Amino acid sequence: MINIIIGLISLATIFGGVLIGRLAARRLPDRHLGTETQSVVTVSVAVIGTLSALVLGLMITSANSSFSARSDEVRELSLQLIRMERNLRRYGPEADDARTKLRAWAIAKTQQLFPQNGQPPPSSEQTIAMLESVQDAILALTPKDERQKYLRTLCATLSSTLIQARWSLEQRRGHSVPVPFLVLLIFWLSIVFASFGLFAPANPTALVALFLCSVAVSGGIVLIEELDNPLSGFIRVPSDSMRKALVEIAQ
């Protein structure tokens, strides 16, 4: 929802620049709107427009990289989950308690990453405590032979990997796109569209065209915010890998 609000604020600011330009065109004397003035404004705005295009491209690239990184981390989390559960199964009945705790953590983590409507997701403190209890259960195992000793060491290592992957995923919940960049970009775009409104013909067709352009640019800003927050909003990290892992470990 916050991404839509940011998009609406961007649209109001950018198209507000068009309306300010139209108001200035009505108030300024004709000598201020001559051909020479238009040439100076066009060249000046071209510089700002180029900077805006570069910053917008960099922000989209950064947000897309952040989205891809989080998708990879979720897939890695599900892979390590399956590996750990299978090794606990190989260990024998003594590891059933650790397997039960691991399944409970996997369900809670999936609900936290991909909450369903109307159901409050588990907190980060709850999921990390559950994961640490899994590690404690593994460390409490007493191997009877070299095979079980190897599997216990391997599962302990995998549990540490899961904890590390969990913290890495938590650290990426912040914004990879700096807020000052976003504010500056919207300010630049409002200047560009104000120049469009200043010299645009006073007819509905021109205003509609400028409004649609404002909507398109604001949509790009919403896209950046959606990619930068892939665990909420309309564009989300796919949950298939975690849900397939839940099916796998439940067998």
Disulfide bonds with the S-S distance in Angstrom:
none
